[in-house]
Amino acid sequence: MKLKGGTLMASATKALVPVSANGAGMLALHPGSLGNLDAYITAVNRVPLLTAEEEVSLARRFRADADLEAAGRLVMSHLRLVVSVARNYLGYGLPHADLIQEGNIGLMKAVKRFDPDRGVRLVSFALHWIKAEMHEYILRNWRLVKVATTKAQRKLFFNLRSMKSGLGTLSKDEVDSMAAALDVRPQDVVEMETRLSGGDIALEARPDETEEEFAPIAYLADSSSEPTEVLARRSRDELQGGGIRRALDVLDARSRRIVEARWLDEDADGNVGTATLHDLAKEFGVSAERIRQIEAKALEKMRTAMADAA
């Protein structure tokens, strides 16, 4: 986080601020530095609060002279606020320490942008930045796939569950009421309810699962664009189109007529190849067996011609 004349803190995990009002001791800004979370919370709750006059004086020193000690005291005195806000988000199943860590980053951003001459206390100004960092962390880590990206989706993500009256699906009246209260579209409410009611599904089956065909990879994969499938489909289309026409061209007129009547011609009902051996035998004045022999020889010629073309 770059500041004029220096850096407020090198990072959220390495920055140190004084524990006592006169800067006698030092407290690491991240929760894990004191060994456990309870010790960290106890330590930040012992840090004295600043009076309004002290807060204004420190903020002015930081803005005018880039006084990092003044910035450190401003951050230090509000660490308990971050702990308090983080408790409100424990229901999302994410580590309390991580929420605090993200909130601390938001607090540092607030100190960097705080203007003491506007007549607003830092606690009020910092609250927005602390919540914003925690919200972003929750949205990034609550699911593998981010469930909220737009402003409307974010509002619904953090408010829909608390606004629901029961565990069942929202009724149309409830959807319309939530949409009006949060200034979003009803379809956004329905979509977010669907997203929140679902869960992450692994694309591939776990090694200990035997029925791999039920994993999404089995039915979501599109094999139609694989090179081998494309070549096979192109070859099949060629054989079924121009390949058959060229194969018919190698036959004499009688053989071609027999093959077309037996395999290619359609009748009025759309049935293909309805001519029988006896029908063709009567047409050409030969036996049905002779028609069968001519047909077999013609098909063999066609197979040879198509194989050469392929």
Secondary structure as GFF3:
##gff-version 3
##sequence-region A 1 310
A	DSSP	beta_strand	2	3	.	.	.	ID=ss1
A	DSSP	beta_strand	6	7	.	.	.	ID=ss2
A	DSSP	beta_strand	16	18	.	.	.	ID=ss3
A	DSSP	beta_strand	26	28	.	.	.	ID=ss4
A	DSSP	three_ten_helix	31	34	.	.	.	ID=ss5
A	DSSP	alpha_helix	37	46	.	.	.	ID=ss6
A	DSSP	alpha_helix	52	65	.	.	.	ID=ss7
A	DSSP	alpha_helix	68	76	.	.	.	ID=ss8
A	DSSP	alpha_helix	79	87	.	.	.	ID=ss9
A	DSSP	three_ten_helix	90	92	.	.	.	ID=ss10
A	DSSP	alpha_helix	96	113	.	.	.	ID=ss11
A	DSSP	three_ten_helix	116	118	.	.	.	ID=ss12
A	DSSP	alpha_helix	122	141	.	.	.	ID=ss13
A	DSSP	alpha_helix	151	163	.	.	.	ID=ss14
A	DSSP	alpha_helix	172	182	.	.	.	ID=ss15
A	DSSP	alpha_helix	186	197	.	.	.	ID=ss16
A	DSSP	three_ten_helix	212	214	.	.	.	ID=ss17
A	DSSP	alpha_helix	216	220	.	.	.	ID=ss18
A	DSSP	three_ten_helix	223	225	.	.	.	ID=ss19
A	DSSP	alpha_helix	227	238	.	.	.	ID=ss20
A	DSSP	pi_helix	239	243	.	.	.	ID=ss21
A	DSSP	alpha_helix	244	249	.	.	.	ID=ss22
A	DSSP	alpha_helix	253	259	.	.	.	ID=ss23
A	DSSP	pi_helix	260	264	.	.	.	ID=ss24
A	DSSP	alpha_helix	277	284	.	.	.	ID=ss25
A	DSSP	alpha_helix	288	309	.	.	.	ID=ss26
###
